[in-house]
Every structure is written in structure tokens, then in C-alpha cells.
Amino acid sequence: MIECDTQEQIDDYWQRLAEDGEGGQCGWLKDRCGVSWRVVSTGINELFVGAESERGRRATLGMRKIDLAALRRAAAGVPVS
């Protein structure tokens, strides 16, 4: 697992690791050697605690690469499109 502080870091790791690899769901991907990685935000678990945990789970299920802005909107109760 790679924990990133910014969306730019997530984008950079995702792009480099997915090159000649395969993107997955919920931040997971396989690099060109077949090694699985999960690229996530530092503190992602703190976004969704208690009642918000189900919203967070649903929000990430629709994502391939983690989108911090969308996760923050989901944590605030705004539907993720």
C-alpha cells in the first residue's frame, strides 16, 4: 500500500505503476510485473467513521484511482457522481 498526502501524489504513483499494468477498483492496480498495489490517501480511514463508513465504502467502490475531492464530498453527504 502506498499512502499519499495529495491528489497529485496519488495521480503520479497511479500513472507510473499502471504503465504497462492494469488498473483495478478502489485504488488497487497491478504493475507490469503483476505486483498488486493500493494507492490511497493518508488518513483515508478518518474520512469515514461511524455512520459515514457505509458512504465511504460505496464511494470507493465506484472508483478506480482514488479521487480525494469525491471522497471528501461523500464524507460530507454529497452524492458521488
Phi and psi in radians as a Rosetta constraint file:
Dihedral C 1 N 2 CA 2 C 2 CIRCULARHARMONIC -2.041 0.35
Dihedral N 2 CA 2 C 2 N 3 CIRCULARHARMONIC 2.079 0.35
Dihedral C 2 N 3 CA 3 C 3 CIRCULARHARMONIC -1.707 0.35
Dihedral N 3 CA 3 C 3 N 4 CIRCULARHARMONIC 2.233 0.35
Dihedral C 3 N 4 CA 4 C 4 CIRCULARHARMONIC -2.043 0.35
Dihedral N 4 CA 4 C 4 N 5 CIRCULARHARMONIC 2.607 0.35
Dihedral C 4 N 5 CA 5 C 5 CIRCULARHARMONIC -1.541 0.35
Dihedral N 5 CA 5 C 5 N 6 CIRCULARHARMONIC -0.390 0.35
Dihedral C 5 N 6 CA 6 C 6 CIRCULARHARMONIC -2.363 0.35
Dihedral N 6 CA 6 C 6 N 7 CIRCULARHARMONIC 2.847 0.35
Dihedral C 6 N 7 CA 7 C 7 CIRCULARHARMONIC -1.125 0.35
Dihedral N 7 CA 7 C 7 N 8 CIRCULARHARMONIC -0.604 0.35
Dihedral C 7 N 8 CA 8 C 8 CIRCULARHARMONIC -1.072 0.35
Dihedral N 8 CA 8 C 8 N 9 CIRCULARHARMONIC -0.708 0.35
Dihedral C 8 N 9 CA 9 C 9 CIRCULARHARMONIC -1.153 0.35
Dihedral N 9 CA 9 C 9 N 10 CIRCULARHARMONIC -0.746 0.35
Dihedral C 9 N 10 CA 10 C 10 CIRCULARHARMONIC -1.022 0.35
Dihedral N 10 CA 10 C 10 N 11 CIRCULARHARMONIC -0.850 0.35
Dihedral C 10 N 11 CA 11 C 11 CIRCULARHARMONIC -1.029 0.35
Dihedral N 11 CA 11 C 11 N 12 CIRCULARHARMONIC -0.763 0.35
Dihedral C 11 N 12 CA 12 C 12 CIRCULARHARMONIC -1.131 0.35
Dihedral N 12 CA 12 C 12 N 13 CIRCULARHARMONIC -0.878 0.35
Dihedral C 12 N 13 CA 13 C 13 CIRCULARHARMONIC -1.082 0.35
Dihedral N 13 CA 13 C 13 N 14 CIRCULARHARMONIC -0.762 0.35
Dihedral C 13 N 14 CA 14 C 14 CIRCULARHARMONIC -1.033 0.35
Dihedral N 14 CA 14 C 14 N 15 CIRCULARHARMONIC -0.839 0.35
Dihedral C 14 N 15 CA 15 C 15 CIRCULARHARMONIC -1.066 0.35
Dihedral N 15 CA 15 C 15 N 16 CIRCULARHARMONIC -0.821 0.35
Dihedral C 15 N 16 CA 16 C 16 CIRCULARHARMONIC -1.201 0.35
Dihedral N 16 CA 16 C 16 N 17 CIRCULARHARMONIC -0.715 0.35
Dihedral C 16 N 17 CA 17 C 17 CIRCULARHARMONIC -1.308 0.35
Dihedral N 17 CA 17 C 17 N 18 CIRCULARHARMONIC -0.573 0.35
Dihedral C 17 N 18 CA 18 C 18 CIRCULARHARMONIC -1.392 0.35
Dihedral N 18 CA 18 C 18 N 19 CIRCULARHARMONIC -0.212 0.35
Dihedral C 18 N 19 CA 19 C 19 CIRCULARHARMONIC -1.057 0.35
Dihedral N 19 CA 19 C 19 N 20 CIRCULARHARMONIC 2.131 0.35
Dihedral C 19 N 20 CA 20 C 20 CIRCULARHARMONIC 1.078 0.35
Dihedral N 20 CA 20 C 20 N 21 CIRCULARHARMONIC 0.283 0.35
Dihedral C 20 N 21 CA 21 C 21 CIRCULARHARMONIC -2.050 0.35
Dihedral N 21 CA 21 C 21 N 22 CIRCULARHARMONIC -2.593 0.35
Dihedral C 21 N 22 CA 22 C 22 CIRCULARHARMONIC -2.552 0.35
Dihedral N 22 CA 22 C 22 N 23 CIRCULARHARMONIC 2.139 0.35
Dihedral C 22 N 23 CA 23 C 23 CIRCULARHARMONIC -1.322 0.35
Dihedral N 23 CA 23 C 23 N 24 CIRCULARHARMONIC 2.544 0.35
Dihedral C 23 N 24 CA 24 C 24 CIRCULARHARMONIC -2.084 0.35
Dihedral N 24 CA 24 C 24 N 25 CIRCULARHARMONIC -2.642 0.35
Dihedral C 24 N 25 CA 25 C 25 CIRCULARHARMONIC -1.937 0.35
Dihedral N 25 CA 25 C 25 N 26 CIRCULARHARMONIC 2.653 0.35
Dihedral C 25 N 26 CA 26 C 26 CIRCULARHARMONIC 1.088 0.35
Dihedral N 26 CA 26 C 26 N 27 CIRCULARHARMONIC 0.559 0.35
Dihedral C 26 N 27 CA 27 C 27 CIRCULARHARMONIC 1.557 0.35
Dihedral N 27 CA 27 C 27 N 28 CIRCULARHARMONIC -0.002 0.35
Dihedral C 27 N 28 CA 28 C 28 CIRCULARHARMONIC -1.523 0.35
Dihedral N 28 CA 28 C 28 N 29 CIRCULARHARMONIC 2.571 0.35
Dihedral C 28 N 29 CA 29 C 29 CIRCULARHARMONIC -2.750 0.35
Dihedral N 29 CA 29 C 29 N 30 CIRCULARHARMONIC 2.854 0.35
Dihedral C 29 N 30 CA 30 C 30 CIRCULARHARMONIC -2.025 0.35
Dihedral N 30 CA 30 C 30 N 31 CIRCULARHARMONIC 2.346 0.35
Dihedral C 30 N 31 CA 31 C 31 CIRCULARHARMONIC -1.393 0.35
Dihedral N 31 CA 31 C 31 N 32 CIRCULARHARMONIC -3.130 0.35
Dihedral C 31 N 32 CA 32 C 32 CIRCULARHARMONIC -1.134 0.35
Dihedral N 32 CA 32 C 32 N 33 CIRCULARHARMONIC -0.282 0.35
Dihedral C 32 N 33 CA 33 C 33 CIRCULARHARMONIC -1.640 0.35
Dihedral N 33 CA 33 C 33 N 34 CIRCULARHARMONIC -0.027 0.35
Dihedral C 33 N 34 CA 34 C 34 CIRCULARHARMONIC 1.556 0.35
Dihedral N 34 CA 34 C 34 N 35 CIRCULARHARMONIC 0.115 0.35
Dihedral C 34 N 35 CA 35 C 35 CIRCULARHARMONIC -1.387 0.35
Dihedral N 35 CA 35 C 35 N 36 CIRCULARHARMONIC 2.287 0.35
Dihedral C 35 N 36 CA 36 C 36 CIRCULARHARMONIC -1.478 0.35
Dihedral N 36 CA 36 C 36 N 37 CIRCULARHARMONIC 2.420 0.35
Dihedral C 36 N 37 CA 37 C 37 CIRCULARHARMONIC -2.324 0.35
Dihedral N 37 CA 37 C 37 N 38 CIRCULARHARMONIC 2.670 0.35
Dihedral C 37 N 38 CA 38 C 38 CIRCULARHARMONIC -2.192 0.35
Dihedral N 38 CA 38 C 38 N 39 CIRCULARHARMONIC 2.097 0.35
Dihedral C 38 N 39 CA 39 C 39 CIRCULARHARMONIC -1.817 0.35
Dihedral N 39 CA 39 C 39 N 40 CIRCULARHARMONIC 1.965 0.35
Dihedral C 39 N 40 CA 40 C 40 CIRCULARHARMONIC -2.311 0.35
Dihedral N 40 CA 40 C 40 N 41 CIRCULARHARMONIC 3.033 0.35
Dihedral C 40 N 41 CA 41 C 41 CIRCULARHARMONIC -1.510 0.35
Dihedral N 41 CA 41 C 41 N 42 CIRCULARHARMONIC 2.444 0.35
Dihedral C 41 N 42 CA 42 C 42 CIRCULARHARMONIC -1.029 0.35
Dihedral N 42 CA 42 C 42 N 43 CIRCULARHARMONIC 2.296 0.35
Dihedral C 42 N 43 CA 43 C 43 CIRCULARHARMONIC 1.351 0.35
Dihedral N 43 CA 43 C 43 N 44 CIRCULARHARMONIC 0.294 0.35
Dihedral C 43 N 44 CA 44 C 44 CIRCULARHARMONIC -1.020 0.35
Dihedral N 44 CA 44 C 44 N 45 CIRCULARHARMONIC -0.600 0.35
Dihedral C 44 N 45 CA 45 C 45 CIRCULARHARMONIC -1.149 0.35
Dihedral N 45 CA 45 C 45 N 46 CIRCULARHARMONIC -0.521 0.35
Dihedral C 45 N 46 CA 46 C 46 CIRCULARHARMONIC -1.261 0.35
Dihedral N 46 CA 46 C 46 N 47 CIRCULARHARMONIC -0.375 0.35
Dihedral C 46 N 47 CA 47 C 47 CIRCULARHARMONIC -1.132 0.35
Dihedral N 47 CA 47 C 47 N 48 CIRCULARHARMONIC -0.561 0.35
Dihedral C 47 N 48 CA 48 C 48 CIRCULARHARMONIC -2.236 0.35
Dihedral N 48 CA 48 C 48 N 49 CIRCULARHARMONIC 1.680 0.35
Dihedral C 48 N 49 CA 49 C 49 CIRCULARHARMONIC -2.180 0.35
Dihedral N 49 CA 49 C 49 N 50 CIRCULARHARMONIC 2.679 0.35
Dihedral C 49 N 50 CA 50 C 50 CIRCULARHARMONIC 1.055 0.35
Dihedral N 50 CA 50 C 50 N 51 CIRCULARHARMONIC -2.248 0.35
Dihedral C 50 N 51 CA 51 C 51 CIRCULARHARMONIC -1.078 0.35
Dihedral N 51 CA 51 C 51 N 52 CIRCULARHARMONIC -0.493 0.35
Dihedral C 51 N 52 CA 52 C 52 CIRCULARHARMONIC -1.317 0.35
Dihedral N 52 CA 52 C 52 N 53 CIRCULARHARMONIC -0.231 0.35
Dihedral C 52 N 53 CA 53 C 53 CIRCULARHARMONIC -1.068 0.35
Dihedral N 53 CA 53 C 53 N 54 CIRCULARHARMONIC -0.646 0.35
Dihedral C 53 N 54 CA 54 C 54 CIRCULARHARMONIC -1.185 0.35
Dihedral N 54 CA 54 C 54 N 55 CIRCULARHARMONIC -0.678 0.35
Dihedral C 54 N 55 CA 55 C 55 CIRCULARHARMONIC -1.089 0.35
Dihedral N 55 CA 55 C 55 N 56 CIRCULARHARMONIC -0.725 0.35
Dihedral C 55 N 56 CA 56 C 56 CIRCULARHARMONIC -1.125 0.35
Dihedral N 56 CA 56 C 56 N 57 CIRCULARHARMONIC -0.728 0.35
Dihedral C 56 N 57 CA 57 C 57 CIRCULARHARMONIC -1.096 0.35
Dihedral N 57 CA 57 C 57 N 58 CIRCULARHARMONIC -0.805 0.35
Dihedral C 57 N 58 CA 58 C 58 CIRCULARHARMONIC -1.113 0.35
Dihedral N 58 CA 58 C 58 N 59 CIRCULARHARMONIC -0.683 0.35
Dihedral C 58 N 59 CA 59 C 59 CIRCULARHARMONIC -1.116 0.35
Dihedral N 59 CA 59 C 59 N 60 CIRCULARHARMONIC -0.779 0.35
Dihedral C 59 N 60 CA 60 C 60 CIRCULARHARMONIC -1.264 0.35
Dihedral N 60 CA 60 C 60 N 61 CIRCULARHARMONIC -0.480 0.35
Dihedral C 60 N 61 CA 61 C 61 CIRCULARHARMONIC -1.065 0.35
Dihedral N 61 CA 61 C 61 N 62 CIRCULARHARMONIC -0.550 0.35
Dihedral C 61 N 62 CA 62 C 62 CIRCULARHARMONIC -1.474 0.35
Dihedral N 62 CA 62 C 62 N 63 CIRCULARHARMONIC -0.029 0.35
Dihedral C 62 N 63 CA 63 C 63 CIRCULARHARMONIC -1.824 0.35
Dihedral N 63 CA 63 C 63 N 64 CIRCULARHARMONIC 2.636 0.35
Dihedral C 63 N 64 CA 64 C 64 CIRCULARHARMONIC -1.703 0.35
Dihedral N 64 CA 64 C 64 N 65 CIRCULARHARMONIC -1.361 0.35
Dihedral C 64 N 65 CA 65 C 65 CIRCULARHARMONIC -1.376 0.35
Dihedral N 65 CA 65 C 65 N 66 CIRCULARHARMONIC 2.423 0.35
Dihedral C 65 N 66 CA 66 C 66 CIRCULARHARMONIC -1.125 0.35
Dihedral N 66 CA 66 C 66 N 67 CIRCULARHARMONIC 2.315 0.35
Dihedral C 66 N 67 CA 67 C 67 CIRCULARHARMONIC -2.009 0.35
Dihedral N 67 CA 67 C 67 N 68 CIRCULARHARMONIC 1.780 0.35
Dihedral C 67 N 68 CA 68 C 68 CIRCULARHARMONIC -1.041 0.35
Dihedral N 68 CA 68 C 68 N 69 CIRCULARHARMONIC -0.726 0.35
Dihedral C 68 N 69 CA 69 C 69 CIRCULARHARMONIC -1.078 0.35
Dihedral N 69 CA 69 C 69 N 70 CIRCULARHARMONIC -0.747 0.35
Dihedral C 69 N 70 CA 70 C 70 CIRCULARHARMONIC -1.150 0.35
Dihedral N 70 CA 70 C 70 N 71 CIRCULARHARMONIC -0.674 0.35
Dihedral C 70 N 71 CA 71 C 71 CIRCULARHARMONIC -1.158 0.35
Dihedral N 71 CA 71 C 71 N 72 CIRCULARHARMONIC -0.676 0.35
Dihedral C 71 N 72 CA 72 C 72 CIRCULARHARMONIC -1.147 0.35
Dihedral N 72 CA 72 C 72 N 73 CIRCULARHARMONIC -0.669 0.35
Dihedral C 72 N 73 CA 73 C 73 CIRCULARHARMONIC -1.119 0.35
Dihedral N 73 CA 73 C 73 N 74 CIRCULARHARMONIC -0.739 0.35
Dihedral C 73 N 74 CA 74 C 74 CIRCULARHARMONIC -1.096 0.35
Dihedral N 74 CA 74 C 74 N 75 CIRCULARHARMONIC -0.706 0.35
Dihedral C 74 N 75 CA 75 C 75 CIRCULARHARMONIC -1.095 0.35
Dihedral N 75 CA 75 C 75 N 76 CIRCULARHARMONIC -0.545 0.35
Dihedral C 75 N 76 CA 76 C 76 CIRCULARHARMONIC -1.464 0.35
Dihedral N 76 CA 76 C 76 N 77 CIRCULARHARMONIC -0.037 0.35
Dihedral C 76 N 77 CA 77 C 77 CIRCULARHARMONIC 1.601 0.35
Dihedral N 77 CA 77 C 77 N 78 CIRCULARHARMONIC 0.146 0.35
Dihedral C 77 N 78 CA 78 C 78 CIRCULARHARMONIC -1.528 0.35
Dihedral N 78 CA 78 C 78 N 79 CIRCULARHARMONIC 2.243 0.35
Dihedral C 78 N 79 CA 79 C 79 CIRCULARHARMONIC -1.022 0.35
Dihedral N 79 CA 79 C 79 N 80 CIRCULARHARMONIC 2.448 0.35
Dihedral C 79 N 80 CA 80 C 80 CIRCULARHARMONIC -1.544 0.35
Dihedral N 80 CA 80 C 80 N 81 CIRCULARHARMONIC 2.258 0.35
